[in-house]
Amino acid sequence: MVKAWLVAFLRDEVQRRRKMDRVVLGLSGGVDSAVVAYLAAEAFGPENVLCLRLPYRLSSKQSLDHARLVVEALGVQEQTLEITSMVEGYLGACAAPVDPVRIGNICARCRMIAIFDHSMAIRGLPLGTGNKTERLLGYFTWHADDAPPINPLGDLYKTQVWQLAQELGVPSEIIEKPPTADLIEGQTDEGDFGISYERADRILEGILRGFSSDQLAGFGFTSGEIALVRKRLDSTHWKRRLPTVAMMSTTSIGEYYLRPVDY
């Protein structure tokens, strides 16, 4: 049912609303982008799906190999673009050394440049691949991972994406490996969080449903886990909003001027 709904969503948003037939996405070798590729191939046909592999010099060969597994399984269109020269060109212009977090953000934004540029080249629509857990915890680069106008996974927790991946037949090597941004050797998402996706997802769902910290503790979560998730959720709300505009009129876009679908 989830697969059918998301395929219908993609067709409705891309073909009916925007009158387009082609889509573009970044294929990282991780489970999220793999799932989106499978959904897009089902929705539009593999010949209308362009998957971009966008490695940086620190990216692992395994990521490229896993992305290739998806391309071969689906028969989608594929192109590999090395973004190292883009990233290094900017880093070379910086006056001071750049830390790994900034490099990660730069890579994400360079990748989004490539995705949007290729969407123009093939007259296709960029697809997002971020899941609900990442969005709620603010674990993404603003105006990069969140930039594509269509995202089929944005209301699915990471644990639900794994379940959907199994249903779709995504290769087990991709499903079972620890999620990582693939910029620092040994780095993992869960290591950065300080909590597993499985426990974070359950706490997030409890918070969104209005459970108090005491109630969540009654379900077996520690005070440290609850505080960690609440802090990340509350401190990253700005990343889930459009830019704040100073209102100067009664026709301010996004505040007063809304289409019926925006209400």
C-alpha positions as CSV (number, residue, x, y, z in Angstrom):
1,M,0.0,0.0,0.0
2,V,2.8,2.4,0.8
3,K,4.6,1.7,-2.5
4,A,1.3,2.2,-4.5
5,W,0.6,5.5,-2.6
6,L,4.0,6.9,-3.2
7,V,4.1,6.0,-6.9
8,A,0.7,7.6,-7.3
9,F,2.0,10.7,-5.4
10,L,5.0,11.0,-7.8
11,R,2.8,10.7,-10.9
12,D,0.3,13.2,-9.6
13,E,2.9,15.8,-8.5
14,V,5.2,15.5,-11.5
15,Q,3.0,14.6,-14.4
16,R,-0.5,16.0,-13.6
17,R,0.5,19.1,-11.6
18,R,3.7,20.1,-13.4
19,K,3.2,18.5,-16.8
20,M,6.6,16.8,-16.8
21,D,7.7,13.2,-17.4
22,R,11.3,13.0,-16.4
23,V,13.0,13.2,-13.0
24,V,16.5,13.6,-11.6
25,L,18.0,12.5,-8.3
26,G,21.3,12.0,-6.6
27,L,22.1,8.4,-6.1
28,S,24.5,8.1,-3.1
29,G,24.6,4.4,-2.6
30,G,22.5,4.7,0.5
31,V,19.1,3.3,1.2
32,D,17.1,6.5,0.9
33,S,18.2,7.5,-2.6
34,A,17.9,3.8,-3.6
35,V,14.3,3.7,-2.5
36,V,13.5,6.9,-4.4
37,A,15.1,5.5,-7.5
38,Y,12.9,2.3,-7.3
39,L,9.8,4.4,-6.8
40,A,10.7,6.8,-9.7
41,A,11.4,3.9,-12.1
42,E,8.0,2.4,-11.2
43,A,6.2,5.8,-11.6
44,F,7.8,7.0,-14.8
45,G,9.7,4.1,-16.4
46,P,13.5,3.7,-16.0
47,E,14.2,5.6,-19.3
48,N,12.7,8.8,-17.7
49,V,14.8,8.6,-14.5
50,L,18.3,10.1,-14.4
51,C,20.4,9.1,-11.4
52,L,23.5,11.1,-10.8
53,R,26.5,9.6,-8.9
54,L,28.3,12.6,-7.4
55,P,31.4,11.4,-5.6
56,Y,33.9,13.6,-3.7
57,R,37.5,12.5,-3.3
58,L,36.7,11.2,0.2
59,S,33.7,9.2,-0.9
60,S,34.2,5.4,-0.6
61,K,34.3,3.1,-3.6
62,Q,31.6,1.0,-1.8
63,S,29.1,3.9,-2.2
64,L,29.7,4.1,-6.0
65,D,29.5,0.3,-6.2
66,H,26.2,0.2,-4.3
67,A,24.8,3.0,-6.5
68,R,25.8,0.9,-9.5
69,L,23.8,-2.0,-8.1
70,V,20.6,0.1,-8.2
71,V,21.3,1.4,-11.7
72,E,21.8,-2.2,-13.0
73,A,18.8,-3.5,-11.2
74,L,16.5,-0.8,-12.5
75,G,17.9,0.0,-15.9
76,V,17.6,3.8,-15.2
77,Q,19.7,6.4,-16.9
78,E,23.0,7.2,-15.0
79,Q,25.8,9.6,-15.1
80,T,28.8,10.0,-12.8
81,L,30.1,13.5,-12.1
82,E,33.2,14.0,-9.9
83,I,32.5,17.0,-7.7
84,T,36.0,17.2,-6.2
85,S,37.2,20.1,-8.5
86,M,34.0,22.1,-7.6
87,V,34.6,21.6,-3.9
88,E,38.4,22.1,-4.0
89,G,38.0,25.2,-6.1
90,Y,36.0,26.8,-3.4
91,L,38.1,25.5,-0.5
92,G,41.2,26.9,-2.3
93,A,39.7,30.3,-2.2
94,C,39.0,30.2,1.6
95,A,41.5,32.2,3.7
96,A,41.5,29.7,6.6
97,P,41.2,25.9,6.9
98,V,37.7,24.5,6.6
99,D,36.5,21.9,9.1
100,P,34.8,18.6,8.0
101,V,31.3,19.8,8.8
102,R,31.7,22.7,6.5
103,I,33.2,20.5,3.8
104,G,30.2,18.2,4.1
105,N,27.8,21.2,3.6
106,I,29.8,22.4,0.6
107,C,29.7,18.9,-1.0
108,A,25.9,18.7,-0.5
109,R,25.4,22.1,-2.1
110,C,27.7,21.3,-5.0
111,R,25.7,18.1,-5.6
112,M,22.5,20.1,-5.6
113,I,23.9,22.4,-8.2
114,A,24.6,19.4,-10.4
115,I,21.1,17.9,-9.8
116,F,19.3,21.2,-10.6
117,D,21.5,21.9,-13.7
118,H,20.8,18.4,-15.1
119,S,17.1,18.8,-14.4
120,M,17.2,21.8,-16.7
121,A,19.2,19.9,-19.3
122,I,16.7,17.0,-19.6
123,R,13.6,19.1,-18.7
124,G,13.0,16.9,-15.6
125,L,12.1,17.6,-12.0
126,P,14.6,17.0,-9.1
127,L,13.5,14.5,-6.5
128,G,14.4,14.8,-2.8
129,T,15.6,11.7,-0.8
130,G,15.5,13.0,2.8
131,N,13.5,10.9,5.3
132,K,11.4,12.2,8.2
133,T,13.9,11.3,10.9
134,E,16.6,13.4,9.2
135,R,14.2,16.3,8.7
136,L,13.1,16.3,12.4
137,L,16.6,16.0,13.8
138,G,17.9,18.7,11.4
139,Y,20.4,16.2,10.0
140,F,20.7,17.7,6.5
141,T,22.2,20.6,4.7
142,W,19.9,23.6,4.4
143,H,19.3,24.6,0.7
144,A,20.9,21.4,-0.4
145,D,19.3,18.1,0.7
146,D,16.0,19.9,1.3
147,A,16.0,21.8,-2.0
148,P,14.2,19.5,-4.5
149,P,10.5,20.4,-4.9
150,I,9.2,16.8,-4.6
151,N,10.1,14.4,-1.8
152,P,8.4,11.0,-1.5
153,L,10.2,10.0,1.7
154,G,9.7,13.1,3.8
155,D,6.9,11.6,6.0
156,L,8.6,8.2,6.5
157,Y,10.9,7.6,9.4
158,K,14.3,5.9,8.7
159,T,13.1,2.6,10.1
160,Q,10.1,2.8,7.7
161,V,12.3,3.5,4.8
162,W,14.3,0.3,5.6
163,Q,11.0,-1.6,5.6
164,L,9.9,-0.1,2.3
165,A,13.4,-0.9,0.8
166,Q,12.9,-4.6,1.7
167,E,9.4,-4.6,0.0
168,L,10.8,-2.9,-3.1
169,G,13.7,-5.4,-3.4
170,V,16.6,-3.0,-2.8
171,P,19.8,-5.0,-2.6
172,S,20.5,-6.2,0.9
173,E,24.0,-4.7,0.9
174,I,22.5,-1.3,0.8
175,I,19.8,-2.0,3.4
176,E,22.1,-3.6,5.9
177,K,25.0,-1.2,6.0
178,P,25.2,1.6,8.6
179,P,23.9,4.9,7.2
180,T,26.7,7.4,6.7
181,A,27.4,10.8,5.1
182,D,30.5,9.1,3.6
183,L,32.9,12.0,4.2
184,I,35.0,10.8,7.1
185,E,36.2,7.2,7.5
186,G,34.3,5.4,10.2
187,Q,31.6,8.1,10.5
188,T,28.0,7.0,10.8
189,D,24.7,8.8,11.2
190,E,23.9,7.1,14.5
191,G,27.3,7.8,15.8
192,D,26.7,11.5,15.1
193,F,23.3,11.4,16.8
194,G,24.4,9.5,19.9
195,I,21.3,7.3,19.5
196,S,20.1,4.6,17.1
197,Y,17.5,5.4,14.4
198,E,15.2,2.8,16.0
199,R,15.0,4.5,19.3
200,A,15.1,8.0,17.9
201,D,12.2,7.2,15.6
202,R,10.1,6.0,18.5
203,I,10.9,9.0,20.7
204,L,10.1,11.4,17.8
205,E,6.8,9.8,17.1
206,G,5.9,10.0,20.8
207,I,6.9,13.7,20.9
208,L,4.8,14.5,17.8
209,R,1.8,12.7,19.3
210,G,2.1,14.9,22.5
211,F,3.6,12.5,25.0
212,S,5.5,14.2,27.9
213,S,9.1,13.3,28.8
214,D,7.7,11.3,31.8
215,Q,5.4,9.3,29.6
216,L,8.2,8.6,27.2
217,A,10.4,7.4,30.1
218,G,7.6,5.0,31.0
219,F,8.1,3.4,27.6
220,G,11.7,2.5,28.5
221,F,13.7,5.5,27.2
222,T,16.3,7.2,29.3
223,S,16.1,10.8,30.3
224,G,19.3,11.4,28.3
225,E,17.9,9.9,25.1
226,I,14.7,11.9,25.4
227,A,16.6,15.2,26.1
228,L,18.9,14.5,23.2
229,V,16.1,14.0,20.7
230,R,14.0,17.0,22.1
231,K,17.0,19.3,21.8
232,R,17.7,18.4,18.2
233,L,14.1,18.6,17.3
234,D,13.6,22.0,18.9
235,S,16.9,23.6,17.8
236,T,16.5,22.8,14.1
237,H,12.9,23.9,13.5
238,W,14.2,26.8,11.4
239,K,15.6,24.3,8.8
240,R,12.0,23.0,8.2
241,R,10.7,26.5,7.3
242,L,10.8,28.7,4.3
243,P,13.0,31.9,4.6
244,T,11.4,34.3,7.1
245,V,10.3,37.4,5.2
246,A,9.7,40.8,6.7
247,M,6.0,41.6,5.9
248,M,5.5,45.0,4.3
249,S,2.0,44.4,2.8
250,T,-1.1,42.4,2.9
251,T,0.0,40.4,-0.1
252,S,3.2,38.9,1.4
253,I,4.0,35.6,-0.3
254,G,3.6,32.6,1.9
255,E,2.0,34.6,4.7
256,Y,-1.0,36.1,3.0
257,Y,-0.7,35.0,-0.6
258,L,-1.5,31.3,-0.6
259,R,-2.9,29.0,-3.2
260,P,-5.8,26.8,-2.1
261,V,-3.5,23.8,-1.8
262,D,-1.3,25.8,0.7
263,Y,-4.1,26.0,3.4
